[in-house]
């Protein structure tokens, strides 16, 4: 079985990215005028976070022993 060694800081960054996206989604409030609390913002933010994490995971996978 192939393995990948990942620094803890990389894992922390990936986890923080996911946590941040989840928080943005939880904080949506369509009754406010703040654009950062709208559904479109949450969708775009979360998509960006997921794309970044996929990219990082694909890179890590390419480094498999």
HTML snippet that shows the backbone in 3Dmol.js (N, CA, C, O; Angstrom):
<script src="https://3Dmol.org/build/3Dmol-min.js"></script>
<div id="view" style="width:600px;height:400px;position:relative"></div>
<script>
const pdb = `
ATOM      1  N   UNK A   1       0.840  -1.173   0.000  1.00  0.00           N
ATOM      2  CA  UNK A   1       0.000   0.000   0.000  1.00  0.00           C
ATOM      3  C   UNK A   1       0.892   1.245   0.000  1.00  0.00           C
ATOM      4  O   UNK A   1       1.863   1.329   0.752  1.00  0.00           O
ATOM      5  N   UNK A   2       0.548   2.200  -0.848  1.00  0.00           N
ATOM      6  CA  UNK A   2       1.288   3.453  -0.876  1.00  0.00           C
ATOM      7  C   UNK A   2       0.850   4.334   0.281  1.00  0.00           C
ATOM      8  O   UNK A   2      -0.295   4.282   0.729  1.00  0.00           O
ATOM      9  N   UNK A   3       1.785   5.138   0.751  1.00  0.00           N
ATOM     10  CA  UNK A   3       1.486   6.064   1.844  1.00  0.00           C
ATOM     11  C   UNK A   3       1.961   7.467   1.485  1.00  0.00           C
ATOM     12  O   UNK A   3       2.756   7.664   0.566  1.00  0.00           O
ATOM     13  N   UNK A   4       1.453   8.422   2.231  1.00  0.00           N
ATOM     14  CA  UNK A   4       1.843   9.823   2.052  1.00  0.00           C
ATOM     15  C   UNK A   4       2.154  10.383   3.432  1.00  0.00           C
ATOM     16  O   UNK A   4       1.356  10.244   4.359  1.00  0.00           O
ATOM     17  N   UNK A   5       3.309  11.013   3.565  1.00  0.00           N
ATOM     18  CA  UNK A   5       3.651  11.703   4.802  1.00  0.00           C
ATOM     19  C   UNK A   5       3.223  13.156   4.661  1.00  0.00           C
ATOM     20  O   UNK A   5       3.636  13.857   3.737  1.00  0.00           O
ATOM     21  N   UNK A   6       2.392  13.592   5.590  1.00  0.00           N
ATOM     22  CA  UNK A   6       1.844  14.946   5.525  1.00  0.00           C
ATOM     23  C   UNK A   6       2.198  15.697   6.797  1.00  0.00           C
ATOM     24  O   UNK A   6       1.923  15.215   7.896  1.00  0.00           O
ATOM     25  N   UNK A   7       2.799  16.864   6.666  1.00  0.00           N
ATOM     26  CA  UNK A   7       3.074  17.656   7.864  1.00  0.00           C
ATOM     27  C   UNK A   7       1.776  18.050   8.573  1.00  0.00           C
ATOM     28  O   UNK A   7       0.755  18.296   7.931  1.00  0.00           O
ATOM     29  N   UNK A   8       1.833  18.102   9.865  1.00  0.00           N
ATOM     30  CA  UNK A   8       0.667  18.491  10.663  1.00  0.00           C
ATOM     31  C   UNK A   8       0.154  19.856  10.222  1.00  0.00           C
ATOM     32  O   UNK A   8      -1.057  20.074  10.188  1.00  0.00           O
ATOM     33  N   UNK A   9       1.042  20.767   9.888  1.00  0.00           N
ATOM     34  CA  UNK A   9       0.603  22.109   9.467  1.00  0.00           C
ATOM     35  C   UNK A   9      -0.246  22.046   8.199  1.00  0.00           C
ATOM     36  O   UNK A   9      -1.178  22.834   8.039  1.00  0.00           O
ATOM     37  N   UNK A  10       0.066  21.119   7.305  1.00  0.00           N
ATOM     38  CA  UNK A  10      -0.734  20.954   6.096  1.00  0.00           C
ATOM     39  C   UNK A  10      -2.127  20.453   6.454  1.00  0.00           C
ATOM     40  O   UNK A  10      -3.125  20.962   5.943  1.00  0.00           O
ATOM     41  N   UNK A  11      -2.197  19.461   7.325  1.00  0.00           N
ATOM     42  CA  UNK A  11      -3.494  18.965   7.775  1.00  0.00           C
ATOM     43  C   UNK A  11      -4.291  20.064   8.468  1.00  0.00           C
ATOM     44  O   UNK A  11      -5.494  20.198   8.243  1.00  0.00           O
ATOM     45  N   UNK A  12      -3.631  20.841   9.299  1.00  0.00           N
ATOM     46  CA  UNK A  12      -4.312  21.940   9.995  1.00  0.00           C
ATOM     47  C   UNK A  12      -4.874  22.955   9.003  1.00  0.00           C
ATOM     48  O   UNK A  12      -5.983  23.457   9.181  1.00  0.00           O
ATOM     49  N   UNK A  13      -4.107  23.251   7.964  1.00  0.00           N
ATOM     50  CA  UNK A  13      -4.563  24.193   6.950  1.00  0.00           C
ATOM     51  C   UNK A  13      -5.793  23.660   6.217  1.00  0.00           C
ATOM     52  O   UNK A  13      -6.745  24.402   5.974  1.00  0.00           O
ATOM     53  N   UNK A  14      -5.773  22.381   5.868  1.00  0.00           N
ATOM     54  CA  UNK A  14      -6.913  21.775   5.188  1.00  0.00           C
ATOM     55  C   UNK A  14      -8.147  21.759   6.085  1.00  0.00           C
ATOM     56  O   UNK A  14      -9.251  22.063   5.634  1.00  0.00           O
ATOM     57  N   UNK A  15      -7.959  21.407   7.346  1.00  0.00           N
ATOM     58  CA  UNK A  15      -9.070  21.384   8.302  1.00  0.00           C
ATOM     59  C   UNK A  15      -9.623  22.788   8.515  1.00  0.00           C
ATOM     60  O   UNK A  15     -10.839  22.976   8.545  1.00  0.00           O
ATOM     61  N   UNK A  16      -8.745  23.773   8.663  1.00  0.00           N
ATOM     62  CA  UNK A  16      -9.188  25.156   8.860  1.00  0.00           C
ATOM     63  C   UNK A  16      -9.979  25.657   7.652  1.00  0.00           C
ATOM     64  O   UNK A  16     -10.959  26.385   7.807  1.00  0.00           O
ATOM     65  N   UNK A  17      -9.552  25.266   6.450  1.00  0.00           N
ATOM     66  CA  UNK A  17     -10.279  25.657   5.247  1.00  0.00           C
ATOM     67  C   UNK A  17     -11.691  25.095   5.240  1.00  0.00           C
ATOM     68  O   UNK A  17     -12.644  25.794   4.894  1.00  0.00           O
ATOM     69  N   UNK A  18     -11.822  23.833   5.623  1.00  0.00           N
ATOM     70  CA  UNK A  18     -13.152  23.221   5.699  1.00  0.00           C
ATOM     71  C   UNK A  18     -13.990  23.843   6.806  1.00  0.00           C
ATOM     72  O   UNK A  18     -15.177  24.107   6.612  1.00  0.00           O
ATOM     73  N   UNK A  19     -13.383  24.080   7.966  1.00  0.00           N
ATOM     74  CA  UNK A  19     -14.117  24.690   9.076  1.00  0.00           C
ATOM     75  C   UNK A  19     -14.603  26.086   8.716  1.00  0.00           C
ATOM     76  O   UNK A  19     -15.723  26.468   9.053  1.00  0.00           O
ATOM     77  N   UNK A  20     -13.767  26.830   8.042  1.00  0.00           N
ATOM     78  CA  UNK A  20     -14.131  28.181   7.639  1.00  0.00           C
ATOM     79  C   UNK A  20     -15.315  28.149   6.673  1.00  0.00           C
ATOM     80  O   UNK A  20     -16.243  28.947   6.802  1.00  0.00           O
ATOM     81  N   UNK A  21     -15.285  27.241   5.717  1.00  0.00           N
ATOM     82  CA  UNK A  21     -16.394  27.124   4.759  1.00  0.00           C
ATOM     83  C   UNK A  21     -17.684  26.716   5.469  1.00  0.00           C
ATOM     84  O   UNK A  21     -18.751  27.246   5.160  1.00  0.00           O
ATOM     85  N   UNK A  22     -17.598  25.794   6.402  1.00  0.00           N
ATOM     86  CA  UNK A  22     -18.777  25.379   7.161  1.00  0.00           C
ATOM     87  C   UNK A  22     -19.333  26.564   7.960  1.00  0.00           C
ATOM     88  O   UNK A  22     -20.547  26.765   8.013  1.00  0.00           O
ATOM     89  N   UNK A  23     -18.448  27.341   8.577  1.00  0.00           N
ATOM     90  CA  UNK A  23     -18.893  28.509   9.350  1.00  0.00           C
ATOM     91  C   UNK A  23     -19.586  29.536   8.467  1.00  0.00           C
ATOM     92  O   UNK A  23     -20.602  30.108   8.861  1.00  0.00           O
ATOM     93  N   UNK A  24     -19.044  29.772   7.279  1.00  0.00           N
ATOM     94  CA  UNK A  24     -19.687  30.719   6.359  1.00  0.00           C
ATOM     95  C   UNK A  24     -21.096  30.230   6.033  1.00  0.00           C
ATOM     96  O   UNK A  24     -22.037  31.022   6.002  1.00  0.00           O
ATOM     97  N   UNK A  25     -21.242  28.930   5.791  1.00  0.00           N
ATOM     98  CA  UNK A  25     -22.563  28.374   5.485  1.00  0.00           C
ATOM     99  C   UNK A  25     -23.520  28.503   6.670  1.00  0.00           C
ATOM    100  O   UNK A  25     -24.692  28.835   6.490  1.00  0.00           O
ATOM    101  N   UNK A  26     -23.026  28.244   7.870  1.00  0.00           N
ATOM    102  CA  UNK A  26     -23.878  28.365   9.059  1.00  0.00           C
ATOM    103  C   UNK A  26     -24.300  29.803   9.327  1.00  0.00           C
ATOM    104  O   UNK A  26     -25.358  30.035   9.912  1.00  0.00           O
ATOM    105  N   UNK A  27     -23.496  30.767   8.911  1.00  0.00           N
ATOM    106  CA  UNK A  27     -23.777  32.170   9.204  1.00  0.00           C
ATOM    107  C   UNK A  27     -24.628  32.868   8.152  1.00  0.00           C
ATOM    108  O   UNK A  27     -24.820  34.083   8.220  1.00  0.00           O
ATOM    109  N   UNK A  28     -25.140  32.119   7.180  1.00  0.00           N
ATOM    110  CA  UNK A  28     -26.000  32.727   6.173  1.00  0.00           C
ATOM    111  C   UNK A  28     -27.264  33.248   6.843  1.00  0.00           C
ATOM    112  O   UNK A  28     -27.895  32.564   7.648  1.00  0.00           O
ATOM    113  N   UNK A  29     -27.612  34.483   6.485  1.00  0.00           N
ATOM    114  CA  UNK A  29     -28.837  35.103   6.988  1.00  0.00           C
ATOM    115  C   UNK A  29     -29.401  35.966   5.858  1.00  0.00           C
ATOM    116  O   UNK A  29     -28.965  37.097   5.641  1.00  0.00           O
ATOM    117  N   UNK A  30     -30.356  35.418   5.164  1.00  0.00           N
ATOM    118  CA  UNK A  30     -30.883  36.094   3.976  1.00  0.00           C
ATOM    119  C   UNK A  30     -31.662  37.370   4.298  1.00  0.00           C
ATOM    120  O   UNK A  30     -32.067  38.093   3.387  1.00  0.00           O
ATOM    121  N   UNK A  31     -31.873  37.649   5.580  1.00  0.00           N
ATOM    122  CA  UNK A  31     -32.597  38.879   5.938  1.00  0.00           C
ATOM    123  C   UNK A  31     -31.659  40.068   6.098  1.00  0.00           C
ATOM    124  O   UNK A  31     -32.123  41.199   6.241  1.00  0.00           O
ATOM    125  N   UNK A  32     -30.355  39.835   6.077  1.00  0.00           N
ATOM    126  CA  UNK A  32     -29.378  40.916   6.244  1.00  0.00           C
ATOM    127  C   UNK A  32     -28.928  41.456   4.903  1.00  0.00           C
ATOM    128  O   UNK A  32     -29.047  40.782   3.880  1.00  0.00           O
ATOM    129  N   UNK A  33     -28.410  42.675   4.912  1.00  0.00           N
ATOM    130  CA  UNK A  33     -27.874  43.295   3.705  1.00  0.00           C
ATOM    131  C   UNK A  33     -26.390  42.984   3.501  1.00  0.00           C
ATOM    132  O   UNK A  33     -25.844  43.264   2.434  1.00  0.00           O
ATOM    133  N   UNK A  34     -25.739  42.416   4.500  1.00  0.00           N
ATOM    134  CA  UNK A  34     -24.314  42.087   4.421  1.00  0.00           C
ATOM    135  C   UNK A  34     -24.106  40.994   3.378  1.00  0.00           C
ATOM    136  O   UNK A  34     -24.574  39.869   3.551  1.00  0.00           O
ATOM    137  N   UNK A  35     -23.397  41.330   2.284  1.00  0.00           N
ATOM    138  CA  UNK A  35     -23.218  40.361   1.193  1.00  0.00           C
ATOM    139  C   UNK A  35     -22.465  39.105   1.635  1.00  0.00           C
ATOM    140  O   UNK A  35     -22.628  38.047   1.028  1.00  0.00           O
ATOM    141  N   UNK A  36     -21.646  39.206   2.681  1.00  0.00           N
ATOM    142  CA  UNK A  36     -20.896  38.045   3.147  1.00  0.00           C
ATOM    143  C   UNK A  36     -21.758  37.054   3.927  1.00  0.00           C
ATOM    144  O   UNK A  36     -21.267  36.022   4.384  1.00  0.00           O
ATOM    145  N   UNK A  37     -23.038  37.371   4.076  1.00  0.00           N
ATOM    146  CA  UNK A  37     -23.942  36.451   4.768  1.00  0.00           C
ATOM    147  C   UNK A  37     -25.044  35.956   3.829  1.00  0.00           C
ATOM    148  O   UNK A  37     -26.076  35.457   4.277  1.00  0.00           O
ATOM    149  N   UNK A  38     -24.810  36.100   2.520  1.00  0.00           N
ATOM    150  CA  UNK A  38     -25.805  35.663   1.547  1.00  0.00           C
ATOM    151  C   UNK A  38     -25.507  34.242   1.067  1.00  0.00           C
ATOM    152  O   UNK A  38     -24.386  33.747   1.186  1.00  0.00           O
ATOM    153  N   UNK A  39     -26.542  33.603   0.522  1.00  0.00           N
ATOM    154  CA  UNK A  39     -26.365  32.257  -0.017  1.00  0.00           C
ATOM    155  C   UNK A  39     -25.368  32.226  -1.180  1.00  0.00           C
ATOM    156  O   UNK A  39     -24.526  31.329  -1.226  1.00  0.00           O
ATOM    157  N   UNK A  40     -25.437  33.180  -2.125  1.00  0.00           N
ATOM    158  CA  UNK A  40     -24.449  33.138  -3.210  1.00  0.00           C
ATOM    159  C   UNK A  40     -23.009  33.259  -2.708  1.00  0.00           C
ATOM    160  O   UNK A  40     -22.116  32.583  -3.218  1.00  0.00           O
ATOM    161  N   UNK A  41     -22.781  34.115  -1.714  1.00  0.00           N
ATOM    162  CA  UNK A  41     -21.437  34.254  -1.155  1.00  0.00           C
ATOM    163  C   UNK A  41     -21.001  32.938  -0.525  1.00  0.00           C
ATOM    164  O   UNK A  41     -19.883  32.476  -0.753  1.00  0.00           O
ATOM    165  N   UNK A  42     -21.888  32.331   0.274  1.00  0.00           N
ATOM    166  CA  UNK A  42     -21.553  31.072   0.947  1.00  0.00           C
ATOM    167  C   UNK A  42     -21.250  29.977  -0.070  1.00  0.00           C
ATOM    168  O   UNK A  42     -20.339  29.173   0.126  1.00  0.00           O
ATOM    169  N   UNK A  43     -22.017  29.951  -1.153  1.00  0.00           N
ATOM    170  CA  UNK A  43     -21.789  28.959  -2.193  1.00  0.00           C
ATOM    171  C   UNK A  43     -20.418  29.153  -2.835  1.00  0.00           C
ATOM    172  O   UNK A  43     -19.656  28.198  -2.984  1.00  0.00           O
ATOM    173  N   UNK A  44     -20.112  30.377  -3.211  1.00  0.00           N
ATOM    174  CA  UNK A  44     -18.829  30.664  -3.846  1.00  0.00           C
ATOM    175  C   UNK A  44     -17.658  30.426  -2.914  1.00  0.00           C
ATOM    176  O   UNK A  44     -16.639  29.866  -3.318  1.00  0.00           O
ATOM    177  N   UNK A  45     -17.799  30.848  -1.673  1.00  0.00           N
ATOM    178  CA  UNK A  45     -16.730  30.673  -0.689  1.00  0.00           C
ATOM    179  C   UNK A  45     -16.465  29.186  -0.468  1.00  0.00           C
ATOM    180  O   UNK A  45     -15.317  28.743  -0.465  1.00  0.00           O
ATOM    181  N   UNK A  46     -17.535  28.426  -0.284  1.00  0.00           N
ATOM    182  CA  UNK A  46     -17.396  26.999  -0.025  1.00  0.00           C
ATOM    183  C   UNK A  46     -16.810  26.274  -1.232  1.00  0.00           C
ATOM    184  O   UNK A  46     -15.971  25.387  -1.079  1.00  0.00           O
ATOM    185  N   UNK A  47     -17.250  26.649  -2.427  1.00  0.00           N
ATOM    186  CA  UNK A  47     -16.708  26.033  -3.636  1.00  0.00           C
ATOM    187  C   UNK A  47     -15.209  26.312  -3.736  1.00  0.00           C
ATOM    188  O   UNK A  47     -14.428  25.415  -4.053  1.00  0.00           O
ATOM    189  N   UNK A  48     -14.812  27.544  -3.469  1.00  0.00           N
ATOM    190  CA  UNK A  48     -13.392  27.891  -3.498  1.00  0.00           C
ATOM    191  C   UNK A  48     -12.588  27.104  -2.483  1.00  0.00           C
ATOM    192  O   UNK A  48     -11.485  26.643  -2.776  1.00  0.00           O
ATOM    193  N   UNK A  49     -13.140  26.951  -1.290  1.00  0.00           N
ATOM    194  CA  UNK A  49     -12.448  26.187  -0.247  1.00  0.00           C
ATOM    195  C   UNK A  49     -12.299  24.727  -0.664  1.00  0.00           C
ATOM    196  O   UNK A  49     -11.233  24.135  -0.500  1.00  0.00           O
ATOM    197  N   UNK A  50     -13.376  24.148  -1.205  1.00  0.00           N
ATOM    198  CA  UNK A  50     -13.313  22.751  -1.625  1.00  0.00           C
ATOM    199  C   UNK A  50     -12.336  22.553  -2.773  1.00  0.00           C
ATOM    200  O   UNK A  50     -11.616  21.556  -2.806  1.00  0.00           O
ATOM    201  N   UNK A  51     -12.302  23.498  -3.724  1.00  0.00           N
ATOM    202  CA  UNK A  51     -11.360  23.393  -4.835  1.00  0.00           C
ATOM    203  C   UNK A  51      -9.913  23.457  -4.337  1.00  0.00           C
ATOM    204  O   UNK A  51      -9.055  22.719  -4.823  1.00  0.00           O
ATOM    205  N   UNK A  52      -9.645  24.331  -3.377  1.00  0.00           N
ATOM    206  CA  UNK A  52      -8.305  24.443  -2.812  1.00  0.00           C
ATOM    207  C   UNK A  52      -7.913  23.147  -2.102  1.00  0.00           C
ATOM    208  O   UNK A  52      -6.781  22.682  -2.233  1.00  0.00           O
ATOM    209  N   UNK A  53      -8.832  22.577  -1.365  1.00  0.00           N
ATOM    210  CA  UNK A  53      -8.536  21.356  -0.620  1.00  0.00           C
ATOM    211  C   UNK A  53      -8.336  20.184  -1.582  1.00  0.00           C
ATOM    212  O   UNK A  53      -7.433  19.371  -1.383  1.00  0.00           O
ATOM    213  N   UNK A  54      -9.163  20.090  -2.616  1.00  0.00           N
ATOM    214  CA  UNK A  54      -8.978  19.044  -3.625  1.00  0.00           C
ATOM    215  C   UNK A  54      -7.608  19.172  -4.271  1.00  0.00           C
ATOM    216  O   UNK A  54      -6.903  18.178  -4.443  1.00  0.00           O
ATOM    217  N   UNK A  55      -7.237  20.375  -4.622  1.00  0.00           N
ATOM    218  CA  UNK A  55      -5.933  20.613  -5.241  1.00  0.00           C
ATOM    219  C   UNK A  55      -4.801  20.160  -4.329  1.00  0.00           C
ATOM    220  O   UNK A  55      -3.862  19.496  -4.769  1.00  0.00           O
ATOM    221  N   UNK A  56      -4.898  20.521  -3.064  1.00  0.00           N
ATOM    222  CA  UNK A  56      -3.873  20.112  -2.101  1.00  0.00           C
ATOM    223  C   UNK A  56      -3.834  18.597  -1.927  1.00  0.00           C
ATOM    224  O   UNK A  56      -2.755  18.008  -1.860  1.00  0.00           O
ATOM    225  N   UNK A  57      -4.991  17.970  -1.854  1.00  0.00           N
ATOM    226  CA  UNK A  57      -5.034  16.522  -1.692  1.00  0.00           C
ATOM    227  C   UNK A  57      -4.500  15.802  -2.931  1.00  0.00           C
ATOM    228  O   UNK A  57      -3.816  14.785  -2.811  1.00  0.00           O
ATOM    229  N   UNK A  58      -4.810  16.325  -4.118  1.00  0.00           N
ATOM    230  CA  UNK A  58      -4.272  15.726  -5.339  1.00  0.00           C
ATOM    231  C   UNK A  58      -2.752  15.837  -5.368  1.00  0.00           C
ATOM    232  O   UNK A  58      -2.064  14.903  -5.778  1.00  0.00           O
ATOM    233  N   UNK A  59      -2.234  16.975  -4.935  1.00  0.00           N
ATOM    234  CA  UNK A  59      -0.775  17.135  -4.869  1.00  0.00           C
ATOM    235  C   UNK A  59      -0.186  16.114  -3.891  1.00  0.00           C
ATOM    236  O   UNK A  59       0.801  15.448  -4.202  1.00  0.00           O
ATOM    237  N   UNK A  60      -0.791  15.997  -2.721  1.00  0.00           N
ATOM    238  CA  UNK A  60      -0.286  15.048  -1.731  1.00  0.00           C
ATOM    239  C   UNK A  60      -0.331  13.629  -2.280  1.00  0.00           C
ATOM    240  O   UNK A  60       0.596  12.847  -2.069  1.00  0.00           O
ATOM    241  N   UNK A  61      -1.404  13.298  -2.980  1.00  0.00           N
ATOM    242  CA  UNK A  61      -1.533  11.965  -3.575  1.00  0.00           C
ATOM    243  C   UNK A  61      -0.436  11.707  -4.586  1.00  0.00           C
ATOM    244  O   UNK A  61       0.072  10.589  -4.684  1.00  0.00           O
ATOM    245  N   UNK A  62      -0.067  12.731  -5.339  1.00  0.00           N
ATOM    246  CA  UNK A  62       0.994  12.576  -6.335  1.00  0.00           C
ATOM    247  C   UNK A  62       2.352  12.328  -5.697  1.00  0.00           C
ATOM    248  O   UNK A  62       3.276  11.863  -6.365  1.00  0.00           O
ATOM    249  N   UNK A  63       2.480  12.633  -4.414  1.00  0.00           N
ATOM    250  CA  UNK A  63       3.737  12.436  -3.682  1.00  0.00           C
ATOM    251  C   UNK A  63       3.796  11.070  -2.991  1.00  0.00           C
ATOM    252  O   UNK A  63       4.727  10.797  -2.234  1.00  0.00           O
ATOM    253  N   UNK A  64       2.807  10.218  -3.251  1.00  0.00           N
ATOM    254  CA  UNK A  64       2.731   8.916  -2.580  1.00  0.00           C
ATOM    255  C   UNK A  64       3.981   8.087  -2.820  1.00  0.00           C
ATOM    256  O   UNK A  64       4.551   8.089  -3.911  1.00  0.00           O
ATOM    257  N   UNK A  65       4.392   7.384  -1.783  1.00  0.00           N
ATOM    258  CA  UNK A  65       5.574   6.507  -1.870  1.00  0.00           C
ATOM    259  C   UNK A  65       5.200   5.205  -2.527  1.00  0.00           C
ATOM    260  O   UNK A  65       6.051   4.331  -2.694  1.00  0.00           O
TER     261      UNK A  65
END
`;
const viewer = $3Dmol.createViewer("view");
viewer.addModel(pdb, "pdb");
viewer.setStyle({}, {cartoon: {color: "spectrum"}});
viewer.zoomTo();
viewer.render();
</script>
